[in-house]
Amino acid sequence: MDNYFEIGKIAGTHGIKGTLRIFPTTDDPSRFDLLKEVIVENENEKIVCKVNKVAYHKNFVLLTLEEYNDINAAEKLKGGRILIPEDKALPLKKDEYYARDLYGIYVYTDEGELLGKLNEIYKTGANDVYSVLGEAPGEKELLIPAIKQCILSVDIKNRKMTVKLLKGLRD
């Protein structure tokens, strides 16, 4: 498993001095304020960069890095990712887990029926939605909202999630 966490995707540039416009993929975008350096990953190359300035504009984080100080260099990074080492991750609270740990977890109903594995997490704004695919070929994707009424328990260590399927979720 990667020793890095993705905290943002490079959406483009802001201004002519190489400031990056970042779409945050972290639950807490203000965590950028705590960073002295980040790792820019682009085309499978990782570069450690010093953070000069962090600002916020609409839904984006504006990140100015010491290593990129003009628009031409910064534009080449579009589509890249902003990573941090695992040891710089924010600590988890009780009953919290990292999204990356959910991929491939087995999902069971509260009655013990295996539904399949969690294969995708969709960000919808109000709440995440978990996509679960069964083991049989051609099985339909099951979408489960990540809300307390549906997600009863998550056991990362044993790779098991227990859910309650609300009426209409299987139709």
N, CA and C of each residue as an Amber inpcrd file, in Angstrom:
protein
   513
   0.8380000  -1.1790000   0.0000000   0.0000000   0.0000000   0.0000000
   0.8860000   1.2470000   0.0000000   0.3840000   2.2820000  -0.6530000
   1.1020000   3.5570000  -0.6980000   1.4140000   4.0640000   0.6980000
   2.5100000   4.7610000   0.8400000   2.8340000   5.4070000   2.1060000
   2.4580000   6.8790000   2.0640000   1.5760000   7.2350000   1.1280000
   1.1600000   8.6130000   0.9510000  -0.3570000   8.7020000   0.9520000
  -0.8510000   9.8830000   1.3240000  -2.2610000  10.1890000   1.2160000
  -2.4260000  11.2800000   0.1760000  -3.4020000  11.1220000  -0.7010000
  -3.7490000  12.1860000  -1.6290000  -4.6320000  13.1700000  -0.8800000
  -4.2770000  14.4440000  -0.9370000  -5.1100000  15.4610000  -0.3040000
  -5.6810000  16.4510000  -1.3240000  -5.2630000  16.3150000  -2.5900000
  -5.8050000  17.2060000  -3.6060000  -5.4040000  16.8010000  -5.0120000
  -6.1940000  17.2930000  -5.9690000  -5.8990000  17.1000000  -7.3910000
  -5.6560000  18.4760000  -8.0060000  -4.6600000  18.5420000  -8.8570000
  -4.3050000  19.8200000  -9.4880000  -5.2670000  20.0750000 -10.6450000
  -6.1230000  21.0850000 -10.4740000  -7.1430000  21.4000000 -11.4730000
  -6.6370000  22.3910000 -12.5180000  -5.6110000  23.1610000 -12.1670000
  -5.0930000  24.1590000 -13.0970000  -4.2440000  25.1670000 -12.3450000
  -4.1560000  26.3610000 -12.9260000  -3.3460000  27.4130000 -12.3140000
  -4.2320000  28.5990000 -11.9490000  -3.6710000  29.4970000 -11.1600000
  -4.3780000  30.7090000 -10.7540000  -3.3710000  31.8600000 -10.8610000
  -3.6150000  32.7640000 -11.7710000  -2.6830000  33.8740000 -11.9720000
  -1.4960000  33.4560000 -12.8210000  -0.4990000  34.3500000 -12.9180000
   0.6340000  34.0960000 -13.8190000   1.9100000  33.6920000 -13.0800000
   1.8560000  33.6140000 -11.7440000   3.0680000  33.3380000 -10.9790000
   3.2050000  31.8820000 -10.5500000   2.4270000  30.9940000 -11.1760000
   2.5950000  29.5680000 -10.9010000   1.7830000  29.0170000  -9.7590000
   0.8590000  29.7990000  -9.2130000   0.0030000  29.2890000  -8.1430000
  -0.8980000  28.1920000  -8.7080000  -0.9830000  27.0790000  -7.9700000
  -1.7940000  25.9420000  -8.4000000  -3.1930000  26.0380000  -7.8180000
  -4.1700000  25.6950000  -8.6390000  -5.5630000  25.6150000  -8.1850000
  -5.8260000  24.1420000  -7.8880000  -6.0700000  23.8420000  -6.6080000
  -6.1850000  22.4700000  -6.1460000  -7.6260000  22.1660000  -5.7610000
  -8.1410000  21.0470000  -6.2830000  -9.4280000  20.5470000  -5.8100000
  -9.1240000  19.6320000  -4.6280000  -9.5360000  20.0140000  -3.4070000
  -9.1770000  19.2090000  -2.2410000  -9.9090000  17.8730000  -2.2230000
  -9.1780000  16.8050000  -1.9210000  -9.7760000  15.4760000  -1.7880000
  -9.7010000  15.0110000  -0.3400000  -9.4780000  15.9500000   0.5580000
  -9.4540000  15.6870000   1.9820000 -10.7390000  16.2340000   2.5910000
 -11.1810000  15.6350000   3.6820000 -12.3880000  16.1130000   4.3460000
 -12.1830000  17.4820000   4.9860000 -10.9420000  17.8460000   5.2310000
 -10.6470000  19.1100000   5.9120000  -9.6300000  19.9130000   5.1040000
 -10.1020000  20.7190000   4.1300000  -9.1760000  21.4920000   3.3040000
  -8.2800000  22.4470000   4.0960000  -8.6970000  22.8670000   5.2840000
  -7.8680000  23.7760000   6.0740000  -6.5760000  23.1120000   6.5310000
  -6.4730000  21.8000000   6.3660000  -5.2520000  21.0820000   6.7350000
  -4.0610000  21.5350000   5.8910000  -4.3200000  22.1520000   4.7270000
  -3.2380000  22.6890000   3.9060000  -2.4530000  23.7490000   4.6730000
  -3.1350000  24.4810000   5.5760000  -2.4690000  25.5180000   6.3740000
  -1.3930000  24.9380000   7.2840000  -1.4710000  23.6590000   7.6010000
  -0.5390000  23.0200000   8.5320000   0.7280000  22.4960000   7.8520000
   0.7600000  22.5530000   6.5300000   1.8470000  21.9040000   5.7860000
   2.9710000  22.8660000   5.4220000   4.1990000  22.4160000   5.6310000
   5.3850000  23.1600000   5.2150000   5.8750000  22.6720000   3.8470000
   5.5570000  21.4090000   3.5310000   5.9000000  20.8690000   2.2210000
   4.8760000  19.8120000   1.8240000   4.7860000  19.5940000   0.5180000
   3.8920000  18.5850000  -0.0520000   4.6640000  17.8360000  -1.1280000
   4.0910000  16.7590000  -1.5880000   4.6650000  16.0050000  -2.6910000
   3.7440000  16.1930000  -3.8900000   4.3120000  16.6710000  -4.9860000
   3.5580000  16.8200000  -6.2200000   3.8390000  15.5890000  -7.0680000
   2.7670000  14.8560000  -7.4020000   2.9180000  13.6840000  -8.2580000
   2.3040000  14.0050000  -9.6110000   3.1090000  13.8570000 -10.6440000
   2.6460000  14.1150000 -11.9990000   3.3730000  13.1640000 -12.9370000
   2.6030000  12.4540000 -13.7460000   3.1750000  11.4820000 -14.6810000
   4.1260000  10.5210000 -13.9720000   3.6670000   9.9760000 -12.8340000
   4.4050000   8.9890000 -12.0320000   5.7180000   9.4960000 -11.4560000
   5.9310000  10.7980000 -11.4590000   7.1150000  11.3910000 -10.8370000
   6.6640000  12.1410000  -9.5930000   7.3850000  11.9440000  -8.4950000
   7.0550000  12.6200000  -7.2410000   8.1560000  13.6230000  -6.9080000
   7.7350000  14.8720000  -6.6370000   8.6840000  15.9300000  -6.3020000
   8.2590000  16.5580000  -4.9730000   9.1870000  16.6020000  -4.0230000
   8.9170000  17.2570000  -2.7400000   9.0380000  18.7560000  -2.9590000
   7.9880000  19.4960000  -2.5600000   7.9580000  20.9430000  -2.7830000
   7.6540000  21.6840000  -1.4890000   8.2930000  22.8480000  -1.3480000
   8.0880000  23.6900000  -0.1730000   6.8700000  24.5800000  -0.4130000
   5.9840000  24.6220000   0.5780000   4.7750000  25.4520000   0.4990000
   5.1280000  26.8870000   0.8880000   4.8900000  27.8170000  -0.0460000
   5.1260000  29.2360000   0.2360000   3.8690000  29.9300000   0.7470000
   2.7150000  29.5740000   0.1670000   1.4810000  30.2720000   0.5170000
   0.2820000  29.3770000   0.2480000  -0.7180000  29.4730000   1.1240000
  -1.9850000  28.7670000   0.9510000  -3.1030000  29.7970000   1.0330000
  -4.0220000  29.7330000   0.0930000  -5.2000000  30.6000000   0.1090000
  -6.3880000  29.7600000  -0.3600000  -7.5730000  30.3200000  -0.2340000
  -8.7850000  29.5900000  -0.6050000  -9.6290000  30.4750000  -1.5090000
 -10.1740000  29.8660000  -2.5630000 -11.0280000  30.5930000  -3.4990000
 -12.1380000  29.6620000  -3.9480000 -13.3650000  30.0060000  -3.5830000
 -14.5330000  29.1620000  -3.8660000 -14.2740000  27.7730000  -3.2840000
 -14.3470000  26.7170000  -4.0940000 -14.1390000  25.3520000  -3.5900000
 -12.6930000  24.8770000  -3.7630000 -11.8020000  25.7740000  -4.0740000
 -10.4220000  25.3900000  -4.3760000  -9.4370000  25.9090000  -3.3310000
  -8.3330000  25.1870000  -3.2320000  -7.1930000  25.6370000  -2.4440000
  -6.1990000  26.2040000  -3.4400000  -5.6860000  27.3990000  -3.1690000
  -4.6650000  28.0050000  -4.0260000  -3.3280000  27.7930000  -3.3360000
  -2.4600000  27.0420000  -3.9910000  -1.2060000  26.6080000  -3.3880000
  -0.0390000  27.1610000  -4.1830000   0.7890000  27.9660000  -3.5120000
   1.9880000  28.5140000  -4.1370000   3.1820000  27.7440000  -3.5880000
   3.9510000  27.1540000  -4.5100000   5.0990000  26.3370000  -4.1330000
   6.3870000  27.0160000  -4.5620000   7.4210000  26.8580000  -3.7670000
   8.7150000  27.4840000  -4.0600000   9.2800000  27.0130000  -5.3980000
   9.0640000  25.7480000  -5.7230000   9.6720000  25.1460000  -6.9160000
   8.9800000  25.5280000  -8.2240000   7.7750000  26.0970000  -8.1470000
   7.0340000  26.4740000  -9.3560000   6.6290000  27.9370000  -9.2230000
   7.3190000  28.8040000  -9.9710000   7.0490000  30.2310000  -9.8160000
   6.6440000  30.9190000 -11.1150000   6.2470000  30.1350000 -12.1160000
   5.6700000  30.7590000 -13.3120000   4.5980000  29.8470000 -13.8920000
   3.6910000  30.4520000 -14.6190000   2.5200000  29.7460000 -15.1290000
   2.9010000  28.5990000 -16.0730000   3.9560000  28.7640000 -16.8630000
   4.3320000  27.7300000 -17.8300000   4.7370000  26.4200000 -17.1410000
   5.5170000  26.5230000 -16.0910000   5.9280000  25.3270000 -15.3470000
   4.7410000  24.7210000 -14.6150000   3.9110000  25.5620000 -14.0300000
   2.7730000  25.0840000 -13.2390000   1.7100000  24.4180000 -14.1030000
   1.4930000  24.9290000 -15.3110000   0.4660000  24.3530000 -16.1880000
   0.7520000  22.9020000 -16.5440000   2.0160000  22.5140000 -16.5690000
   2.3890000  21.1270000 -16.8880000   1.9560000  20.1520000 -15.8000000
   1.6070000  20.6710000 -14.6340000   1.2130000  19.8280000 -13.5060000
  -0.2810000  19.5110000 -13.4870000  -1.0630000  20.1450000 -14.3540000
  -2.5110000  19.9340000 -14.3760000  -2.8150000  18.4420000 -14.4930000
  -3.7360000  17.9790000 -13.6490000  -4.0920000  16.5590000 -13.6270000
  -3.2760000  15.7670000 -12.6140000  -2.2470000  16.3990000 -12.0550000
  -1.4160000  15.7300000 -11.0540000  -2.1080000  15.6950000  -9.6950000
  -1.3960000  15.1300000  -8.7340000  -1.9600000  14.9930000  -7.3910000
  -1.0490000  15.6340000  -6.3620000  -1.6560000  16.0870000  -5.2700000
  -0.9150000  16.5900000  -4.1220000  -0.9670000  15.5040000  -3.0520000
   0.1960000  15.0660000  -2.6240000   0.3030000  13.9760000  -1.6520000
   1.0160000  14.4610000  -0.4020000   0.7690000  13.7500000   0.6940000
   1.5380000  13.9600000   1.9190000   1.9580000  12.5930000   2.4420000
   3.0730000  12.5300000   3.1570000   3.4650000  11.2560000   3.7590000
   2.4350000  10.8270000   4.8030000   2.3070000   9.5320000   4.9810000
   1.3360000   8.9880000   5.9240000   1.4900000   9.5700000   7.3280000
   2.7330000   9.8370000   7.7390000   2.9440000  10.3580000   9.0990000
   2.4810000  11.8010000   9.2710000   2.1090000  12.4790000   8.1760000
   1.5840000  13.8530000   8.2550000   0.0500000  13.8830000   8.2120000
  -0.5670000  12.7040000   8.1730000  -2.0300000  12.6370000   8.1200000
  -2.6250000  13.0950000   9.4420000  -3.8140000  13.6710000   9.3550000
  -4.5100000  14.0830000  10.5720000  -4.9260000  12.8350000  11.3480000
  -4.8290000  12.8640000  12.6630000  -5.2220000  11.6890000  13.4430000
  -6.7210000  11.4180000  13.3250000  -7.0630000  10.1510000  13.3720000
  -8.4620000   9.7530000  13.2740000  -9.1370000   9.8170000  14.6350000
 -10.4150000  10.1840000  14.6100000 -11.2260000  10.1450000  15.8250000
 -11.8590000   8.7600000  15.9150000 -12.5210000   8.5120000  17.0330000
 -13.2060000   7.2310000  17.2200000 -14.2260000   7.0390000  16.0870000
 -14.2960000   5.8340000  15.5720000 -15.2190000   5.4600000  14.4910000
 -14.9550000   6.1980000  13.1830000 -13.7340000   6.7010000  12.9910000
 -13.3390000   7.2840000  11.7070000 -12.3260000   6.3620000  11.0530000
 -12.2320000   6.4580000   9.7430000 -11.2870000   5.6420000   8.9860000
 -10.9580000   6.3870000   7.7130000  -9.8320000   6.0370000   7.1290000
  -9.4380000   6.6530000   5.8760000 -10.1900000   5.9820000   4.7300000
 -10.6310000   6.7800000   3.7730000 -11.3750000   6.2470000   2.6330000
 -10.5710000   5.1770000   1.9170000  -9.2730000   5.3560000   1.8190000
  -8.4550000   4.3700000   1.0930000  -8.5180000   2.9890000   1.7310000
  -8.8070000   2.9240000   3.0450000  -8.8910000   1.6410000   3.7370000
 -10.1960000   0.9040000   3.4590000 -11.1750000   1.5930000   2.8690000
 -12.4640000   0.9710000   2.5870000 -12.4760000   0.1830000   1.2830000
 -11.6270000   0.5470000   0.3470000 -11.6330000  -0.1310000  -0.9490000
 -11.3110000  -1.6070000  -0.7660000 -12.1690000  -2.4580000  -1.3480000
 -11.9610000  -3.9020000  -1.2760000 -12.5080000  -4.5480000  -0.0130000
 -13.1010000  -3.7630000   0.8880000 -13.6620000  -4.3250000   2.1170000
 -14.9410000  -5.0980000   1.7670000 -15.1770000  -6.2110000   2.4590000
 -16.3860000  -7.0080000   2.2190000 -17.5690000  -6.3570000   2.9170000
 -18.6820000  -6.2920000   2.2050000 -19.8740000  -5.6370000   2.7170000
 -20.9660000  -6.6910000   2.9320000 -21.4820000  -6.7270000   4.1670000
 -22.5230000  -7.6710000   4.5680000 -23.7530000  -6.9110000   5.0290000
 -24.9230000  -7.5380000   4.8700000 -26.1320000  -6.9610000   5.4470000
 -26.1570000  -7.2810000   6.9370000 -27.0460000  -6.6230000   7.6450000
 -27.2020000  -6.8930000   9.0770000 -27.7520000  -8.2950000   9.3350000
 -28.1850000  -8.9700000   8.2650000 -28.6690000 -10.3560000   8.3770000
 -27.5960000 -11.3520000   7.9720000 -26.3800000 -10.8610000   7.6680000
 -25.2610000 -11.7490000   7.3660000 -25.0480000 -12.0850000   5.8960000
 -25.8390000 -11.5050000   5.0020000 -25.6940000 -11.7720000   3.5650000
 -24.5230000 -10.9790000   2.9800000 -23.6220000 -11.6730000   2.2840000
 -22.5020000 -11.0050000   1.6190000 -23.0240000 -10.3140000   0.3700000
 -22.8450000  -9.0020000   0.3200000 -23.2800000  -8.2280000  -0.8460000
 -22.1740000  -8.1080000  -1.8880000 -20.9190000  -8.1000000  -1.4460000
 -19.7850000  -7.9580000  -2.3500000 -18.7030000  -7.1110000  -1.7090000
 -17.8910000  -6.5040000  -2.5730000 -16.7910000  -5.6640000  -2.1030000
 -17.0540000  -4.2150000  -2.4740000 -16.6090000  -3.3210000  -1.5970000
 -16.7050000  -1.8960000  -1.8820000 -15.6400000  -1.5650000  -2.9300000
 -16.0730000  -1.0280000  -4.0630000 -15.1070000  -0.7850000  -5.1410000
 -14.9720000   0.6790000  -5.5380000 -15.8810000   1.5350000  -5.0380000
 -15.7920000   2.9500000  -5.4030000 -16.5000000   3.7740000  -4.3410000
 -16.0150000   4.9980000  -4.1520000 -16.6580000   5.9320000  -3.2300000
 -16.9700000   7.1890000  -4.0330000 -18.2620000   7.5120000  -4.1000000
 -18.6900000   8.6990000  -4.8260000 -18.9440000   9.8250000  -3.8320000
 -18.3730000  10.9820000  -4.1060000 -18.6040000  12.1810000  -3.2880000
 -19.8000000  12.8990000  -3.8950000 -20.8610000  13.0710000  -3.1120000
 -22.0780000  13.6870000  -3.6450000 -22.3630000  15.0560000  -3.0590000
 -21.6280000  15.4420000  -2.0580000 -21.8790000  16.7170000  -1.4030000
 -22.5270000  16.4890000  -0.0490000 -23.7390000  15.9400000  -0.0400000
 -24.4370000  15.7020000   1.2170000 -23.7560000  14.5870000   2.0120000
 -23.4630000  13.5010000   1.3520000 -22.7800000  12.3590000   1.9710000
 -22.1290000  11.5340000   0.8700000 -21.1530000  10.7290000   1.2510000
 -20.5470000   9.8270000   0.2850000 -21.5330000   8.7110000  -0.0330000
 -21.3200000   8.0640000  -1.1780000 -22.0970000   6.8930000  -1.5640000
 -21.1020000   5.7910000  -1.9030000 -21.3120000   4.6100000  -1.2980000
 -20.4160000   3.4760000  -1.5230000 -20.9830000   2.5950000  -2.6200000
 -20.1420000   2.2600000  -3.5720000 -20.5020000   1.3420000  -4.6400000
 -19.9980000  -0.0410000  -4.2640000 -20.9130000  -1.0090000  -4.2620000
 -20.5700000  -2.3820000  -3.8990000 -20.8720000  -3.2740000  -5.0920000
 -19.8950000  -4.0910000  -5.4680000 -20.0840000  -5.0490000  -6.5540000
 -20.0060000  -6.4580000  -6.0050000 -20.9780000  -7.2820000  -6.4300000
 -20.9870000  -8.6750000  -6.0230000 -19.8820000  -9.4550000  -6.7230000
 -19.6640000 -10.6830000  -6.2670000 -18.6040000 -11.5270000  -6.8000000
 -18.9740000 -12.1520000  -8.1420000 -20.2710000 -12.3700000  -8.3880000
 -20.7070000 -13.0320000  -9.6190000 -20.5600000 -12.1020000 -10.8190000
 -20.1230000 -12.6420000 -11.9610000 -19.9720000 -11.7970000 -13.1530000
 -21.3140000 -11.1960000 -13.5750000 -21.2820000  -9.9470000 -13.9750000
 -22.4750000  -9.2650000 -14.4580000 -23.4190000  -8.7850000 -13.3720000
 -23.0180000  -8.9380000 -12.1280000 -23.8690000  -8.4750000 -11.0420000
 -23.9440000  -6.9540000 -11.0560000 -25.1340000  -6.4380000 -10.7250000
 -25.3860000  -5.0070000 -10.7690000 -24.7210000  -4.2850000  -9.5900000
 -24.2710000  -3.0670000  -9.8430000 -23.6950000  -2.2220000  -8.8010000
 -24.7870000  -1.8520000  -7.7910000 -24.4450000  -1.9620000  -6.5100000
 -25.3530000  -1.5780000  -5.4380000 -24.8020000  -0.3060000  -4.8100000
 -25.6210000   0.7430000  -4.7590000 -25.1870000   2.0280000  -4.2070000
 -25.7770000   2.1970000  -2.8130000 -24.8860000   2.4080000  -1.8390000
 -25.2980000   2.5200000  -0.4500000 -24.8480000   3.8760000   0.0890000
 -25.7920000   4.7020000   0.5550000 -25.3860000   5.9970000   1.1140000
 -24.6000000   5.8040000   2.4070000 -23.5540000   6.5840000   2.5710000
 -22.7030000   6.4910000   3.7660000 -23.3180000   7.3470000   4.8700000
 -24.4340000   6.8640000   5.3910000 -25.1290000   7.5410000   6.4780000
 -25.3000000   6.5510000   7.6270000 -25.4850000   7.0790000   8.8330000
 -25.5670000   6.2150000  10.0260000 -26.6960000   5.2030000   9.9490000
 -27.7950000   5.5370000   9.2680000 -28.9160000   4.6150000   9.1570000
 -28.5470000   3.3840000   8.3250000 -27.5620000   3.5210000   7.4250000
 -27.1730000   2.4110000   6.5490000 -25.8840000   1.7260000   6.9920000
 -24.8890000   2.4770000   7.3740000 -23.5920000   1.9000000   7.7340000
 -23.6120000   1.6110000   9.2370000 -23.7660000   0.3520000   9.5850000
 -23.8970000  -0.0280000  10.9920000 -22.5420000  -0.1890000  11.6640000
 -21.5930000  -0.7960000  10.9550000 -20.2550000  -0.9550000  11.5360000
 -19.2240000  -1.1270000  10.4350000 -18.0070000  -0.7000000  10.7440000
 -16.8720000  -0.8480000   9.8370000 -15.7220000  -1.4110000  10.6580000
 -15.2320000  -2.5700000  10.2390000 -14.1250000  -3.2340000  10.9240000
 -12.9630000  -3.3300000   9.9290000 -12.1090000  -2.3170000   9.9530000
 -10.9980000  -2.2470000   8.9930000 -10.0600000  -3.4400000   9.1720000
  -9.7620000  -3.7750000  10.4100000  -8.8190000  -4.8610000  10.6940000
  -9.2750000  -6.1800000  10.0790000 -10.5700000  -6.4970000  10.2000000
 -11.1030000  -7.7500000   9.6660000 -11.7180000  -7.5940000   8.2790000
 -11.5840000  -6.3790000   7.6860000 -12.0500000  -6.0990000   6.3220000
 -13.5390000  -6.4000000   6.1470000 -14.3570000  -5.9030000   7.0820000
 -15.7900000  -6.1860000   7.0610000 -16.5970000  -4.9300000   7.3910000
 -17.6170000  -4.6760000   6.5650000 -18.5680000  -3.5960000   6.7980000
 -19.9460000  -4.2280000   6.8960000 -20.7250000  -3.7900000   7.8740000
 -22.0920000  -4.2710000   8.0250000 -23.0290000  -3.1150000   7.7360000
 -24.0260000  -3.3870000   6.8730000 -24.9430000  -2.3370000   6.4450000
 -26.3960000  -2.7690000   6.6300000 -27.2570000  -1.8080000   6.7400000
 -28.7010000  -2.0420000   6.7270000 -29.1990000  -1.4400000   5.4220000
 -29.7890000  -2.2840000   4.5960000 -30.2980000  -1.7960000   3.3180000
 -31.6740000  -1.1770000   3.5240000 -31.7570000   0.1100000   3.3040000
 -33.0450000   0.7940000   3.4090000 -33.9240000   0.3920000   2.2430000
 -35.2160000   0.5090000   2.4420000 -36.1850000   0.1390000   1.4100000
 -35.8780000   0.8770000   0.1090000 -35.8570000   0.1500000  -0.9850000
 -35.6280000   0.7380000  -2.2950000 -34.1870000   0.7120000  -2.7810000
 -33.2290000   0.3720000  -1.9240000 -31.8300000   0.3830000  -2.3550000
 -31.4880000  -0.7470000  -3.3260000 -32.2160000  -1.8470000  -3.2530000
 -31.9020000  -2.9840000  -4.1240000 -32.6950000  -2.9940000  -5.4070000
 -33.6540000  -2.1450000  -5.5560000 -34.5430000  -2.1890000  -6.7410000
 -33.8590000  -1.7980000  -7.9970000
